[in-house]
Amino acid sequence: MIDHILSILIFFPAVAAVFGFIIQKDSIRTYGVAVATIEFALSLWLWFAFDTNASGMQFMEHAALVPAFGINYILGVDGISLFIIILAAFFTMIGIASLTDTKNVKNMIVTLLFLQMTMVGVFAALDAIVFYVFWELSLVPMLYIIGAWGGPLRIYASIKFFLYTFTGSLVMLVGILFMAYFYFQATGVWSFAILDWYRLILPETFQLWLFVAFFIGFAIKVPMFPFHTWLPYAHGQAPTIGSVMLAAILLKMGTYAFIRFSLPLFPDASVFFMFPIAILAIIMVIYTAMVAYAQKDIKQVIAYSSISHMGIIIIGTFALNVEGISGSVFLMLGHGVVAGGLFLLVGVIYDRRHTKMMDQFGGLAHIMPRYATIFGIMMMASVGLPLTINFVGEFLSLLGFYQQSHILTLLAGIGIIVGAIYMLAAYKKMFFGEVTIEENRNLPDVNKRELIALIPLVIIAIWLGVYPKPVLEPISNSVESIVQLMHDKAQTEEAKSRIPNLAGKIVITKASQEEAH
């Protein structure tokens, strides 16, 4: 069973979703939680069986789909994708468990299970066409979640989300087809296998154009400035669970794809575009932080905060060294836990008051002390307080880019300071002071169902902030092999000087272990 664990993780939720249509409405929530819990347990088994000292791909599966054109069903995980798959399983379980009595709850749970299939598929796929299929399929459940259960502008928000991401994906598809063609020109056979593509060394001119094609698809998904405008609408109109899945997992597809595709395939182009992309990322960090400060809707504050933190992830990714890329992957996990938790917390107060405007609250710490405590911890994790999960990722991301540019790193650090200002200001408006609105005086504190969803997030946010080694070490092992591959393929002198050479460092790979045996 462990040999096909990735296929099970991908298709088990989809099969369960199909059977979900015949489950009685009274039992669908229990059924959904049970399926998601089994999926999460399987993802933990994957972690338990994973060789954390190996840097290469593990649990690989291969089956021919269209062999004449080199399209194959290839799956595999390394330290970079492993924990994002676990995070996807975890948040699907938490999301279904925290669902309130919404309309058509059966359809929502079935949709979430289909969404889980696409998310795991993206992070496990090692064939570009299989990756692209899962990448595009992920749009459909999220389009439905926003359009069917969203706010007054849900149709506009869902269509804008779909058009932006779908358009970018089409440009990426052109890049995928060109990569397969170049591989055919070099070897005489067609292949869409990403690991095969890693062996290609393309001329710098081709790298630049292909980098741009992939960049457009990935940057819109992140979303990077100036492609970010779809995200505040999507978050603002989506139901709580939609915002949670979007922030925790779906945005990570773009940053993950940069590491899986752009950096190892186009090392010279990555160095060429490093500073322009870093400048765009710093604009993301500072501009969206200032916009967040101006918001009156707490959900919009967190939405713009999410974009700001994604900017730090981009900066770490394009540091092009082990510290920066490892920090960016770790921050993907941290951002998922913290942003997902904050959106869940907004959902808690929205269920009680049906408003997200901060001026409708005030003094909540007196009325809902448990809620205020959990919100405070997650807020501190969001601003990168030491000994919380985001601090580790932000520190490593900035440390990595500091080796490339001191000034740009300083500017990114200023953006983080602005983030602390707007989060503290929002917390002050909602939780401190006197209770001035009569409707707030009898608000119930968080109940057991809500605590079951929120307490694990608090534990993870602190545990991985205090002791990140169990997660950070496997990530770094895999990142080292990516960085060494980039250095070996780099052709320009600038690229070789910007990308560190780790040849003197022992990098343990699965292949080397098998050869040793």
MOCORSUL-V541764 format. One record per residue. N is the residue number from 1. RES is the residue in one small letter. PHI is phi in whole degrees, 0 to 359 (none if undefined). D_FIRST is the distance of its C-alpha to the first C-alpha in whole Angstrom. Layout:
N | RES | PHI | D_FIRST
N | RES | PHI | D_FIRST
This chain:
1 | m | none | 0
2 | i | 294 | 4
3 | d | 293 | 5
4 | h | 240 | 6
5 | i | 297 | 6
6 | l | 291 | 10
7 | s | 296 | 10
8 | i | 297 | 9
9 | l | 298 | 11
10 | i | 285 | 14
11 | f | 263 | 14
12 | f | 301 | 13
13 | p | 298 | 16
14 | a | 292 | 18
15 | v | 296 | 17
16 | a | 297 | 18
17 | a | 295 | 21
18 | v | 298 | 22
19 | f | 292 | 22
20 | g | 298 | 24
21 | f | 295 | 27
22 | i | 260 | 27
23 | i | 281 | 27
24 | q | 297 | 31
25 | k | 301 | 32
26 | d | 292 | 33
27 | s | 252 | 29
28 | i | 294 | 27
29 | r | 295 | 28
30 | t | 299 | 26
31 | y | 298 | 23
32 | g | 298 | 23
33 | v | 297 | 23
34 | a | 297 | 20
35 | v | 298 | 18
36 | a | 295 | 19
37 | t | 292 | 18
38 | i | 299 | 14
39 | e | 299 | 14
40 | f | 296 | 16
41 | a | 298 | 14
42 | l | 296 | 11
43 | s | 293 | 13
44 | l | 292 | 14
45 | w | 298 | 11
46 | l | 303 | 11
47 | w | 296 | 15
48 | f | 298 | 14
49 | a | 275 | 12
50 | f | 287 | 14
51 | d | 278 | 17
52 | t | 288 | 20
53 | n | 270 | 22
54 | a | 265 | 21
55 | s | 258 | 23
56 | g | 276 | 21
57 | m | 285 | 18
58 | q | 231 | 14
59 | f | 56 | 11
60 | m | 288 | 13
61 | e | 232 | 12
62 | h | 218 | 15
63 | a | 212 | 16
64 | a | 286 | 20
65 | l | 249 | 22
66 | v | 230 | 25
67 | p | 300 | 26
68 | a | 299 | 29
69 | f | 249 | 30
70 | g | 71 | 27
71 | i | 264 | 25
72 | n | 227 | 21
73 | y | 274 | 18
74 | i | 238 | 17
75 | l | 235 | 15
76 | g | 179 | 15
77 | v | 227 | 16
78 | d | 230 | 19
79 | g | 295 | 21
80 | i | 284 | 23
81 | s | 268 | 20
82 | l | 305 | 18
83 | f | 283 | 20
84 | i | 289 | 21
85 | i | 296 | 18
86 | i | 298 | 18
87 | l | 297 | 22
88 | a | 298 | 21
89 | a | 294 | 18
90 | f | 295 | 21
91 | f | 287 | 24
92 | t | 295 | 23
93 | m | 296 | 22
94 | i | 296 | 26
95 | g | 296 | 27
96 | i | 292 | 26
97 | a | 295 | 27
98 | s | 267 | 31
99 | l | 300 | 32
100 | t | 272 | 35
101 | d | 286 | 37
102 | t | 270 | 37
103 | k | 291 | 38
104 | n | 52 | 35
105 | v | 299 | 32
106 | k | 298 | 30
107 | n | 298 | 30
108 | m | 296 | 30
109 | i | 294 | 26
110 | v | 299 | 25
111 | t | 297 | 26
112 | l | 296 | 25
113 | l | 291 | 21
114 | f | 295 | 22
115 | l | 299 | 23
116 | q | 298 | 20
117 | m | 303 | 18
118 | t | 292 | 21
119 | m | 294 | 21
120 | v | 297 | 17
121 | g | 299 | 18
122 | v | 299 | 21
123 | f | 279 | 20
124 | a | 257 | 17
125 | a | 289 | 19
126 | l | 240 | 20
127 | d | 247 | 22
128 | a | 298 | 25
129 | i | 289 | 25
130 | v | 298 | 22
131 | f | 302 | 23
132 | y | 295 | 26
133 | v | 298 | 25
134 | f | 294 | 23
135 | w | 303 | 26
136 | e | 286 | 28
137 | l | 298 | 26
138 | s | 296 | 26
139 | l | 291 | 30
140 | v | 293 | 30
141 | p | 299 | 28
142 | m | 290 | 31
143 | l | 302 | 34
144 | y | 291 | 33
145 | i | 298 | 33
146 | i | 290 | 36
147 | g | 290 | 38
148 | a | 267 | 37
149 | w | 240 | 37
150 | g | 277 | 39
151 | g | 277 | 43
152 | p | 300 | 46
153 | l | 259 | 45
154 | r | 297 | 42
155 | i | 293 | 42
156 | y | 299 | 44
157 | a | 296 | 41
158 | s | 291 | 38
159 | i | 292 | 40
160 | k | 296 | 41
161 | f | 302 | 38
162 | f | 294 | 36
163 | l | 296 | 39
164 | y | 301 | 39
165 | t | 289 | 35
166 | f | 292 | 35
167 | t | 298 | 38
168 | g | 300 | 37
169 | s | 294 | 34
170 | l | 296 | 36
171 | v | 296 | 38
172 | m | 299 | 34
173 | l | 299 | 33
174 | v | 300 | 36
175 | g | 298 | 35
176 | i | 299 | 32
177 | l | 295 | 34
178 | f | 294 | 36
179 | m | 299 | 34
180 | a | 297 | 32
181 | y | 294 | 36
182 | f | 297 | 37
183 | y | 295 | 34
184 | f | 297 | 35
185 | q | 297 | 38
186 | a | 277 | 37
187 | t | 241 | 35
188 | g | 87 | 36
189 | v | 230 | 32
190 | w | 275 | 31
191 | s | 203 | 28
192 | f | 250 | 27
193 | a | 288 | 24
194 | i | 297 | 25
195 | l | 293 | 24
196 | d | 292 | 27
197 | w | 298 | 29
198 | y | 301 | 29
199 | r | 278 | 31
200 | l | 284 | 34
201 | i | 242 | 37
202 | l | 267 | 39
203 | p | 302 | 43
204 | e | 301 | 44
205 | t | 299 | 45
206 | f | 297 | 42
207 | q | 302 | 40
208 | l | 297 | 42
209 | w | 291 | 42
210 | l | 291 | 38
211 | f | 302 | 38
212 | v | 297 | 40
213 | a | 298 | 38
214 | f | 291 | 35
215 | f | 300 | 37
216 | i | 299 | 38
217 | g | 297 | 35
218 | f | 286 | 33
219 | a | 295 | 37
220 | i | 293 | 37
221 | k | 289 | 33
222 | v | 303 | 34
223 | p | 264 | 37
224 | m | 270 | 40
225 | f | 297 | 43
226 | p | 260 | 45
227 | f | 266 | 42
228 | h | 275 | 41
229 | t | 292 | 44
230 | w | 287 | 41
231 | l | 290 | 39
232 | p | 301 | 42
233 | y | 293 | 42
234 | a | 298 | 39
235 | h | 294 | 38
236 | g | 295 | 42
237 | q | 262 | 41
238 | a | 291 | 37
239 | p | 293 | 36
240 | t | 306 | 35
241 | i | 296 | 31
242 | g | 296 | 32
243 | s | 296 | 34
244 | v | 298 | 31
245 | m | 292 | 28
246 | l | 296 | 31
247 | a | 288 | 32
248 | a | 285 | 29
249 | i | 236 | 26
250 | l | 298 | 28
251 | l | 294 | 31
252 | k | 288 | 28
253 | m | 301 | 27
254 | g | 294 | 30
255 | t | 291 | 31
256 | y | 298 | 27
257 | a | 295 | 28
258 | f | 303 | 31
259 | i | 285 | 29
260 | r | 283 | 26
261 | f | 251 | 29
262 | s | 298 | 33
263 | l | 293 | 33
264 | p | 287 | 31
265 | l | 281 | 33
266 | f | 230 | 36
267 | p | 296 | 37
268 | d | 292 | 41
269 | a | 294 | 41
270 | s | 298 | 39
271 | v | 291 | 42
272 | f | 301 | 44
273 | f | 265 | 43
274 | m | 303 | 42
275 | f | 287 | 46
276 | p | 301 | 46
277 | i | 292 | 43
278 | a | 298 | 43
279 | i | 295 | 47
280 | l | 300 | 45
281 | a | 294 | 42
282 | i | 291 | 45
283 | i | 300 | 47
284 | m | 304 | 44
285 | v | 297 | 44
286 | i | 280 | 48
287 | y | 298 | 49
288 | t | 290 | 46
289 | a | 295 | 47
290 | m | 292 | 50
291 | v | 296 | 49
292 | a | 300 | 47
293 | y | 296 | 50
294 | a | 275 | 52
295 | q | 283 | 50
296 | k | 254 | 51
297 | d | 263 | 48
298 | i | 298 | 45
299 | k | 292 | 42
300 | q | 290 | 44
301 | v | 302 | 44
302 | i | 290 | 41
303 | a | 297 | 40
304 | y | 291 | 42
305 | s | 300 | 41
306 | s | 298 | 38
307 | i | 297 | 39
308 | s | 300 | 41
309 | h | 291 | 38
310 | m | 297 | 36
311 | g | 297 | 39
312 | i | 295 | 39
313 | i | 299 | 35
314 | i | 297 | 37
315 | i | 299 | 39
316 | g | 296 | 36
317 | t | 299 | 34
318 | f | 267 | 38
319 | a | 289 | 39
320 | l | 62 | 37
321 | n | 224 | 36
322 | v | 296 | 34
323 | e | 298 | 35
324 | g | 293 | 36
325 | i | 291 | 32
326 | s | 299 | 30
327 | g | 296 | 33
328 | s | 292 | 32
329 | v | 294 | 28
330 | f | 296 | 29
331 | l | 290 | 32
332 | m | 302 | 29
333 | l | 293 | 27
334 | g | 297 | 31
335 | h | 297 | 32
336 | g | 299 | 29
337 | v | 296 | 29
338 | v | 285 | 33
339 | a | 295 | 34
340 | g | 299 | 31
341 | g | 296 | 33
342 | l | 294 | 36
343 | f | 293 | 36
344 | l | 298 | 35
345 | l | 294 | 38
346 | v | 297 | 40
347 | g | 298 | 38
348 | v | 299 | 39
349 | i | 285 | 43
350 | y | 292 | 43
351 | d | 299 | 42
352 | r | 271 | 45
353 | r | 245 | 47
354 | h | 54 | 46
355 | t | 210 | 48
356 | k | 243 | 46
357 | m | 282 | 50
358 | m | 295 | 50
359 | d | 287 | 54
360 | q | 270 | 53
361 | f | 239 | 52
362 | g | 119 | 53
363 | g | 76 | 53
364 | l | 295 | 50
365 | a | 298 | 49
366 | h | 284 | 52
367 | i | 264 | 50
368 | m | 234 | 47
369 | p | 297 | 46
370 | r | 294 | 43
371 | y | 298 | 42
372 | a | 297 | 44
373 | t | 293 | 43
374 | i | 296 | 39
375 | f | 299 | 41
376 | g | 296 | 43
377 | i | 296 | 40
378 | m | 293 | 38
379 | m | 294 | 41
380 | m | 296 | 41
381 | a | 296 | 38
382 | s | 296 | 38
383 | v | 276 | 42
384 | g | 82 | 40
385 | l | 297 | 42
386 | p | 307 | 41
387 | l | 75 | 38
388 | t | 239 | 36
389 | i | 298 | 33
390 | n | 291 | 35
391 | f | 300 | 38
392 | v | 299 | 35
393 | g | 294 | 34
394 | e | 295 | 38
395 | f | 299 | 39
396 | l | 292 | 37
397 | s | 298 | 37
398 | l | 289 | 41
399 | l | 299 | 41
400 | g | 296 | 39
401 | f | 285 | 42
402 | y | 301 | 45
403 | q | 289 | 44
404 | q | 261 | 45
405 | s | 203 | 48
406 | h | 292 | 49
407 | i | 292 | 51
408 | l | 295 | 48
409 | t | 295 | 46
410 | l | 298 | 49
411 | l | 297 | 49
412 | a | 296 | 46
413 | g | 296 | 46
414 | i | 297 | 49
415 | g | 299 | 47
416 | i | 294 | 45
417 | i | 296 | 48
418 | v | 300 | 49
419 | g | 300 | 46
420 | a | 296 | 47
421 | i | 294 | 50
422 | y | 288 | 49
423 | m | 290 | 46
424 | l | 293 | 48
425 | a | 296 | 51
426 | a | 295 | 49
427 | y | 295 | 48
428 | k | 298 | 52
429 | k | 298 | 52
430 | m | 273 | 50
431 | f | 247 | 50
432 | f | 258 | 53
433 | g | 86 | 57
434 | e | 271 | 58
435 | v | 280 | 57
436 | t | 254 | 59
437 | i | 253 | 57
438 | e | 299 | 58
439 | e | 297 | 55
440 | n | 277 | 53
441 | r | 293 | 54
442 | n | 247 | 52
443 | l | 292 | 49
444 | p | 286 | 46
445 | d | 287 | 44
446 | v | 302 | 40
447 | n | 266 | 39
448 | k | 297 | 36
449 | r | 299 | 33
450 | e | 291 | 34
451 | l | 295 | 34
452 | i | 299 | 30
453 | a | 280 | 30
454 | l | 270 | 32
455 | i | 300 | 32
456 | p | 302 | 29
457 | l | 294 | 30
458 | v | 297 | 33
459 | i | 298 | 31
460 | i | 296 | 29
461 | a | 299 | 32
462 | i | 273 | 34
463 | w | 302 | 31
464 | l | 284 | 30
465 | g | 282 | 34
466 | v | 278 | 34
467 | y | 222 | 32
468 | p | 277 | 30
469 | k | 306 | 28
470 | p | 302 | 25
471 | v | 263 | 24
472 | l | 290 | 27
473 | e | 295 | 26
474 | p | 299 | 23
475 | i | 299 | 25
476 | s | 297 | 28
477 | n | 300 | 26
478 | s | 288 | 25
479 | v | 295 | 28
480 | e | 301 | 30
481 | s | 291 | 28
482 | i | 295 | 29
483 | v | 295 | 33
484 | q | 295 | 33
485 | l | 300 | 32
486 | m | 299 | 34
487 | h | 296 | 37
488 | d | 295 | 37
489 | k | 272 | 37
490 | a | 299 | 40
491 | q | 249 | 43
492 | t | 276 | 46
493 | e | 296 | 47
494 | e | 296 | 47
495 | a | 296 | 43
496 | k | 294 | 43
497 | s | 280 | 45
498 | r | 280 | 43
499 | i | 260 | 39
500 | p | 293 | 39
501 | n | 265 | 38
502 | l | 256 | 36
503 | a | 299 | 36
504 | g | 284 | 38
505 | k | 263 | 35
506 | i | 287 | 32
507 | v | 250 | 29
508 | i | 277 | 26
509 | t | 245 | 23
510 | k | 299 | 20
511 | a | 297 | 22
512 | s | 294 | 25
513 | q | 294 | 22
514 | e | 294 | 21
515 | e | 296 | 25
516 | a | 297 | 26
517 | h | 291 | 24
